[in-house]
């Protein structure tokens, strides 16, 4: 059976942050509800929008409409605890990177190609200043203090994070026995950057949280953190269920 047979075609009105314009898009790929977070083509293709109206009764000329191209999965089930301006969970399956990515960045286009490379260098986390220039260090501290780290995921000695800058940047690296390796950022900087430094400060904070975790005799090895306002906006504020908050 064609997977699109159960799709209900619709016209959806979408609102975008910082815009009073609420355009209407044609949808023939997803079953969409009010409150869903979506990406579209056209003028707002790199921005995530919120569906505010769905219409199933229509007759249109398809060529005159832009389309919905992706829907972010905002269904989250798990236990979170409050830590500073973040909600944290020790279950890596609650909000993994493959789900969180669409919360912050638009999906890849068909002709997009992602290439990554690492110089293989490594350094000790407690000596990370030696691997950054002064400007990147100071800016990284500022990014961390002002909570520009939007999402942080530490699982199986690998870290994936998203940092807000002129756009949302992806940072990835490995961490084992106090040593950072394969550090890379999706920004245009050469060498180590402020976004990476902010995430390393976040890692230090998360390691302390893991170490101080007193619910189990054996401390957890994984942790995910997301800014509280983002989690609430994407889930609780839009009737998504399954989250338990432990304060």
C-alpha positions as CSV (number, residue, x, y, z in Angstrom):
1,X,0.0,0.0,0.0
2,X,1.3,3.5,-0.9
3,X,2.3,5.2,2.3
4,X,0.6,8.4,1.0
5,X,-2.8,6.8,0.8
6,X,-3.6,7.7,4.4
7,X,-2.4,11.3,4.0
8,X,-5.2,13.9,4.3
9,X,-4.4,16.6,1.8
10,X,-4.8,20.1,3.3
11,X,-4.3,23.8,3.2
12,X,-2.5,25.0,6.3
13,X,-2.0,28.5,7.7
14,X,1.4,29.0,9.3
15,X,2.7,31.7,11.6
16,X,6.3,32.5,11.9
17,X,8.2,34.2,14.8
18,X,8.8,38.0,14.2
19,X,6.4,38.1,11.3
20,X,2.8,39.3,11.1
21,X,2.3,37.5,7.8
22,X,0.5,34.2,8.1
23,X,0.7,32.5,4.7
24,X,-1.2,29.4,3.5
25,X,0.6,26.3,2.2
26,X,-0.5,23.2,0.4
27,X,0.2,19.9,2.1
28,X,0.1,16.5,0.5
29,X,2.8,14.6,2.5
30,X,1.8,14.8,6.2
31,X,-1.2,14.5,8.5
32,X,-1.0,17.9,10.1
33,X,-2.7,19.3,13.2
34,X,-3.0,22.7,14.7
35,X,0.1,23.4,16.8
36,X,2.5,21.3,14.7
37,X,5.9,22.7,13.9
38,X,6.6,22.7,10.2
39,X,9.1,23.8,7.5
40,X,7.9,25.1,4.1
41,X,9.5,26.1,0.8
42,X,9.6,29.6,-0.5
43,X,10.2,32.8,1.4
44,X,10.3,31.2,4.9
45,X,12.1,28.0,3.9
46,X,14.8,28.3,6.6
47,X,12.4,29.1,9.4
48,X,10.3,26.8,11.5
49,X,6.6,27.8,11.7
50,X,3.6,26.9,13.8
51,X,0.4,25.6,12.2
52,X,-2.5,27.8,13.3
53,X,-5.2,26.5,11.0
54,X,-5.9,23.4,8.9
55,X,-8.5,23.3,6.0
56,X,-9.5,20.0,4.3
57,X,-12.2,21.6,2.0
58,X,-10.6,23.3,-0.9
59,X,-10.1,23.5,-4.7
60,X,-6.8,25.1,-5.8
61,X,-4.3,25.4,-8.6
62,X,-1.3,23.6,-7.0
63,X,1.3,25.6,-8.9
64,X,0.1,28.8,-7.1
65,X,1.0,27.4,-3.7
66,X,4.2,26.8,-1.8
67,X,4.3,23.5,0.1
68,X,4.9,22.0,3.5
69,X,8.2,20.1,3.2
70,X,8.8,18.7,6.8
71,X,7.1,18.4,10.2
72,X,9.2,18.4,13.3
73,X,8.5,15.5,15.7
74,X,7.6,17.3,19.0
75,X,6.2,14.2,20.8
76,X,8.4,13.7,23.8
77,X,7.9,11.1,26.5
78,X,10.2,11.0,29.5
79,X,11.4,12.4,32.8
80,X,13.0,15.8,32.9
81,X,14.6,17.8,35.8
82,X,15.2,21.5,36.0
83,X,18.8,22.7,36.0
84,X,19.4,26.4,35.7
85,X,17.7,27.5,32.5
86,X,17.7,24.0,31.1
87,X,15.6,20.8,31.4
88,X,17.7,17.7,31.6
89,X,17.2,14.0,31.2
90,X,19.5,11.0,31.7
91,X,17.6,8.9,29.2
92,X,19.3,9.3,25.8
93,X,16.2,8.1,23.9
94,X,13.9,10.9,25.2
95,X,15.2,13.6,22.9
96,X,18.0,12.3,20.6
97,X,19.7,14.4,18.0
98,X,17.9,12.9,15.1
99,X,14.7,14.2,16.5
100,X,16.0,17.5,17.9
101,X,17.7,18.6,14.7
102,X,14.4,19.7,13.1
103,X,13.6,21.7,16.2
104,X,16.4,24.1,15.3
105,X,17.4,23.8,11.6
106,X,15.5,23.3,8.4
107,X,15.8,19.9,6.6
108,X,18.4,19.3,4.0
109,X,17.4,20.0,0.4
110,X,17.8,17.3,-2.2
111,X,21.0,18.8,-3.6
112,X,22.6,19.4,-0.2
113,X,25.7,17.5,0.5
114,X,27.2,17.4,4.0
115,X,31.0,16.9,4.3
116,X,32.9,16.8,7.6
117,X,36.6,16.4,8.4
118,X,38.7,16.4,11.5
119,X,42.4,17.1,11.9
120,X,42.6,14.4,14.6
121,X,43.9,16.7,17.2
122,X,42.9,16.2,20.8
123,X,43.3,18.1,24.1
124,X,42.4,17.8,27.8
125,X,39.1,19.4,28.8
126,X,40.6,21.0,31.8
127,X,43.3,22.6,29.6
128,X,41.0,23.7,26.8
129,X,42.0,27.4,26.9
130,X,45.4,26.4,25.4
131,X,43.6,25.3,22.2
132,X,41.6,28.5,21.7
133,X,42.6,32.1,21.0
134,X,41.7,34.8,23.4
135,X,38.8,36.2,21.3
136,X,37.2,32.8,20.8
137,X,37.6,32.1,24.5
138,X,35.9,35.4,25.6
139,X,33.1,35.1,23.1
140,X,32.6,31.5,24.0
141,X,32.2,32.4,27.7
142,X,29.7,35.0,26.7
143,X,27.7,32.6,24.6
144,X,27.6,30.1,27.5
145,X,26.6,32.7,30.1
146,X,23.8,34.0,27.9
147,X,22.5,30.5,27.3
148,X,23.2,30.4,23.5
149,X,23.7,26.6,23.9
150,X,20.2,25.5,22.9
151,X,20.5,21.8,23.0
152,X,23.2,19.4,24.3
153,X,23.3,15.6,24.0
154,X,26.0,13.4,25.5
155,X,25.8,9.7,24.8
156,X,28.4,6.9,24.4
157,X,31.3,9.4,24.7
158,X,30.0,11.5,21.8
159,X,28.6,15.1,22.2
160,X,26.2,16.8,19.8
161,X,25.0,20.3,20.5
162,X,23.3,23.2,18.8
163,X,24.4,26.8,19.6
164,X,22.6,29.9,18.6
165,X,24.7,32.5,16.7
166,X,23.9,34.3,13.5
167,X,22.1,31.1,12.8
168,X,21.9,27.8,14.7
169,X,25.3,25.9,14.5
170,X,25.9,22.2,15.0
171,X,28.9,21.1,17.2
172,X,30.1,17.5,17.5
173,X,33.1,15.9,19.2
174,X,34.2,12.9,21.2
175,X,35.0,13.0,24.9
176,X,36.7,10.1,26.8
177,X,38.7,10.0,30.0
178,X,39.0,13.8,30.2
179,X,40.1,14.2,26.6
180,X,38.3,16.0,23.8
181,X,38.9,14.9,20.2
182,X,37.4,15.3,16.7
183,X,36.0,18.7,17.6
184,X,34.1,20.4,14.7
185,X,31.5,23.1,14.2
186,X,29.2,23.9,11.2
187,X,30.2,27.6,11.3
188,X,32.6,29.1,8.7
189,X,35.5,29.7,11.2
190,X,38.9,28.1,10.7
191,X,40.3,26.6,13.8
192,X,38.5,26.3,17.1
193,X,35.6,28.7,17.5
194,X,33.4,30.4,20.2
195,X,30.5,28.0,19.6
196,X,32.8,25.1,20.4
197,X,34.1,26.8,23.5
198,X,30.6,27.4,24.8
199,X,29.7,23.8,24.4
200,X,32.9,22.7,26.2
201,X,31.8,24.9,29.1
202,X,28.4,23.2,28.9
203,X,30.1,19.8,29.0
204,X,31.9,20.7,32.2
205,X,28.6,21.7,33.7
206,X,26.9,18.5,32.6
207,X,29.7,16.4,33.9
208,X,29.2,18.0,37.4
209,X,25.5,17.3,37.2
210,X,26.2,13.6,36.3
211,X,28.7,13.4,39.2
212,X,26.3,14.9,41.7
213,X,23.4,12.7,40.6
214,X,22.4,10.9,43.8
215,X,19.4,8.9,42.8
216,X,21.4,5.9,41.8
217,X,24.5,4.3,43.3
218,X,25.9,4.1,39.7
219,X,25.9,7.6,38.1
220,X,24.4,7.8,34.6
221,X,26.7,8.0,31.6
222,X,24.3,9.9,29.3
223,X,22.6,13.3,29.6
224,X,20.5,15.6,27.4
225,X,19.8,19.2,28.1
226,X,17.5,21.6,26.3
227,X,16.5,25.2,27.1
228,X,13.4,25.2,29.2
229,X,11.5,27.7,27.1
230,X,12.1,25.7,24.0
231,X,10.9,22.5,25.5
232,X,7.8,24.1,26.9
233,X,7.0,25.9,23.6
234,X,7.4,22.8,21.5
235,X,5.5,20.4,23.7
236,X,3.4,21.5,26.7
237,X,2.2,24.8,25.0
238,X,1.0,22.8,22.0
239,X,-0.9,20.0,23.6
240,X,1.9,17.4,23.3
241,X,1.8,14.8,26.1
242,X,4.2,12.5,27.8
243,X,6.5,14.8,29.7
244,X,7.0,14.5,33.4
245,X,8.9,17.4,35.1
246,X,10.8,16.7,38.3
247,X,11.7,19.9,40.2
